[in-house]
Amino acid sequence: MLHTREIVQKLWDAQGYGNLAVWDDGTTAVIAPGESPQKGGKAPLAIFKPIPLVAGFSMLDFALHDPGLLEHIETTIREAGGEIEQD
């Protein structure tokens, strides 16, 4: 099961390093823009671009509690067929 705030934390940490790929087993990886990674032959559920999502927040805590950001991440994962919950 994926957890929304864990993904927000990883997005925050990935700023300036690349995009964040998220697989249905909960694993993530920072990848280069345009890269199409696979793990065990499976493509990620989603690839998030950290800077547009979290760079506007002055502190991580604000991003972790922003309802719009949390909803965007959850909707993206669910629409891709994954399961996610807020932690």
Beta strands, then each sheet from edge to edge (+ up, - down):
strand 1: 2-3
strand 2: 19-22
strand 3: 28-31
strand 4: 46-48
strand 5: 84-85
sheet 1: 1+ 5+
sheet 2: 3+ 2- 4+
end
